[in-house]
């Protein structure tokens, strides 16, 4: 049961890493030019999170100890958070462009006032 829970968490971390990598590509060219290393670090940390999630999932499916995945997954998940925080401070933005696009798409879908 515990391995199924950690396997599910590892799969969520794989998806989260893909979203981080996609989010890193959503910044404008001007924003990327202001902080090129941080944008690349954010992209790389998202990929690292996906790789660690896949490795943990493989480890669990291979019969490995779930506590190893329980240590690696949270440790790898901190890196994209810290890099994104530094990136947003450097760019002086509150949210990522991906969040703003999703928010506007949801607002158009559910709050569309035209009959």
C-alpha positions as CSV (number, residue, x, y, z in Angstrom):
1,X,0.0,0.0,0.0
2,X,2.8,2.4,0.9
3,X,4.6,1.6,-2.4
4,X,1.4,2.5,-4.3
5,X,1.2,5.8,-2.5
6,X,4.8,6.7,-3.1
7,X,4.5,5.5,-6.8
8,X,1.6,7.9,-7.2
9,X,3.5,10.7,-5.7
10,X,6.5,10.0,-7.9
11,X,4.2,10.1,-11.0
12,X,2.8,13.5,-9.8
13,X,6.4,14.7,-9.4
14,X,7.2,13.6,-13.0
15,X,4.2,15.7,-14.2
16,X,5.2,18.6,-12.0
17,X,8.7,18.6,-13.5
18,X,7.3,18.7,-17.0
19,X,5.1,21.7,-16.0
20,X,8.1,23.4,-14.5
21,X,10.1,22.9,-17.8
22,X,7.1,24.2,-19.8
23,X,6.7,27.1,-17.5
24,X,10.4,28.1,-17.9
25,X,9.8,28.3,-21.7
26,X,6.8,30.6,-21.2
27,X,8.8,33.7,-20.2
28,X,9.1,36.4,-22.8
29,X,12.4,37.0,-24.7
30,X,12.9,40.2,-22.8
31,X,12.5,38.4,-19.5
32,X,14.8,35.6,-20.5
33,X,17.4,38.2,-21.6
34,X,17.3,39.8,-18.1
35,X,18.0,36.5,-16.3
36,X,19.2,33.9,-18.7
37,X,21.0,31.7,-16.2
38,X,18.0,31.6,-13.9
39,X,15.6,30.7,-16.7
40,X,18.0,27.9,-17.8
41,X,18.3,26.8,-14.1
42,X,14.6,26.7,-13.7
43,X,14.2,24.7,-16.9
44,X,16.9,22.3,-15.8
45,X,15.5,21.9,-12.3
46,X,12.1,21.0,-13.8
47,X,13.8,18.3,-15.9
48,X,15.8,17.1,-12.9
49,X,12.5,16.8,-10.9
50,X,11.0,14.7,-13.7
51,X,14.1,12.5,-13.9
52,X,14.1,12.0,-10.1
53,X,10.4,11.2,-10.2
54,X,11.0,8.6,-13.0
55,X,13.9,7.1,-11.2
56,X,11.9,6.9,-7.9
57,X,9.0,5.3,-9.8
58,X,11.3,2.8,-11.4
59,X,13.0,2.2,-8.0
60,X,9.6,1.5,-6.4
61,X,8.4,-0.7,-9.2
62,X,11.6,-2.6,-9.1
63,X,11.0,-3.5,-5.4
64,X,13.3,-0.9,-3.9
65,X,12.8,0.7,-0.5
66,X,10.0,3.3,-0.5
67,X,11.9,5.5,2.0
68,X,14.6,6.2,-0.5
69,X,12.0,7.7,-2.8
70,X,10.5,9.5,0.2
71,X,13.8,11.3,0.8
72,X,14.7,12.0,-2.8
73,X,11.4,13.3,-4.0
74,X,11.0,16.2,-1.5
75,X,14.7,17.0,-1.8
76,X,14.4,17.4,-5.6
77,X,11.1,19.3,-5.4
78,X,12.7,22.1,-3.4
79,X,15.1,23.1,-6.2
80,X,12.5,24.4,-8.8
81,X,10.7,26.3,-6.0
82,X,13.9,28.1,-4.9
83,X,15.0,28.8,-8.5
84,X,11.6,30.2,-9.5
85,X,11.5,32.4,-6.4
86,X,14.9,33.9,-7.3
87,X,13.8,34.3,-10.9
88,X,10.6,36.1,-9.9
89,X,12.5,38.4,-7.6
90,X,15.1,39.2,-10.3
91,X,12.3,39.8,-12.9
92,X,10.1,41.7,-10.4
93,X,7.0,39.6,-11.3
94,X,4.4,38.1,-9.0
95,X,3.4,35.1,-11.2
96,X,4.7,33.2,-14.1
97,X,3.3,33.9,-17.6
98,X,1.9,30.3,-17.6
99,X,-0.2,31.1,-14.6
100,X,-1.5,34.2,-16.1
101,X,-2.4,32.4,-19.4
102,X,-4.2,29.7,-17.5
103,X,-6.0,32.2,-15.4
104,X,-7.2,34.2,-18.4
105,X,-8.3,31.0,-20.2
106,X,-10.4,29.9,-17.2
107,X,-11.8,33.4,-16.8
108,X,-12.9,33.4,-20.5
109,X,-14.4,30.0,-20.2
110,X,-16.4,30.4,-16.9
111,X,-16.9,34.2,-16.6
112,X,-17.7,34.9,-20.2
113,X,-20.4,37.6,-20.0
114,X,-21.5,37.6,-23.7
115,X,-24.7,35.4,-24.2
